[in-house]
Amino acid sequence: MISFEEARHIAYRSLAKKWARDYRGTYMVAAYGFENDDVWVLIDGARESLIDAESGFEPVGRGVTLVDKASGRLFFRNYLEDMEWFNAMSKVGIHPEDPDDSLP
């Protein structure tokens, strides 16, 4: 079985060069994500967007990055086409606080 850390490395090795060529910002894979029994859901994209909260770095229409736990196969799935499937995922790692959680 592929571990979460291995899944992060698979995504980085597969996507970092393409990101640098085709998109804005510095590609990264966050140390947190989601999972179900079959896949790891990775939070990846421009560091400027994920860490610095700057807008304008995420490509429109790009699917969510997934890694199959059994095979290590990297693939993409659109959140809007299967929201229930995504919303049933469990958190992996320490997620940053949702800004809305701090509101009274």
Solvent accessible surface area in square Angstrom, and as a share of the most:
residue,aa,sasa,rsa
1,M,180,0.80
2,I,34,0.17
3,S,50,0.32
4,F,21,0.09
5,E,83,0.37
6,E,83,0.37
7,A,0,0.00
8,R,54,0.20
9,H,102,0.46
10,I,31,0.16
11,A,0,0.00
12,Y,108,0.41
13,R,172,0.63
14,S,61,0.39
15,L,19,0.09
16,A,18,0.14
17,K,168,0.71
18,K,87,0.37
19,W,4,0.01
20,A,79,0.61
21,R,172,0.63
22,D,69,0.36
23,Y,74,0.28
24,R,142,0.52
25,G,30,0.29
26,T,80,0.46
27,Y,13,0.05
28,M,40,0.18
29,V,10,0.06
30,A,3,0.02
31,A,66,0.51
32,Y,38,0.14
33,G,0,0.00
34,F,57,0.24
35,E,46,0.21
36,N,40,0.21
37,D,134,0.70
38,D,91,0.47
39,V,6,0.04
40,W,23,0.08
41,V,6,0.03
42,L,3,0.02
43,I,43,0.22
44,D,13,0.07
45,G,0,0.00
46,A,0,0.00
47,R,103,0.37
48,E,37,0.17
49,S,27,0.17
50,L,51,0.26
51,I,97,0.49
52,D,67,0.35
53,A,91,0.71
54,E,84,0.38
55,S,105,0.68
56,G,57,0.55
57,F,27,0.11
58,E,76,0.34
59,P,32,0.20
60,V,155,0.89
61,G,68,0.66
62,R,66,0.24
63,G,17,0.17
64,V,39,0.22
65,T,0,0.00
66,L,0,0.00
67,V,0,0.00
68,D,30,0.15
69,K,14,0.06
70,A,91,0.71
71,S,79,0.51
72,G,12,0.11
73,R,138,0.50
74,L,40,0.20
75,F,43,0.18
76,F,93,0.39
77,R,85,0.31
78,N,53,0.27
79,Y,81,0.31
80,L,131,0.65
81,E,144,0.64
82,D,42,0.22
83,M,91,0.40
84,E,150,0.67
85,W,65,0.23
86,F,18,0.08
87,N,104,0.54
88,A,83,0.65
89,M,21,0.09
90,S,65,0.42
91,K,141,0.60
92,V,21,0.12
93,G,52,0.50
94,I,164,0.83
95,H,38,0.17
96,P,86,0.54
97,E,122,0.55
98,D,69,0.36
99,P,106,0.66
100,D,99,0.51
101,D,104,0.54
102,S,80,0.51
103,L,122,0.61
104,P,175,1.10
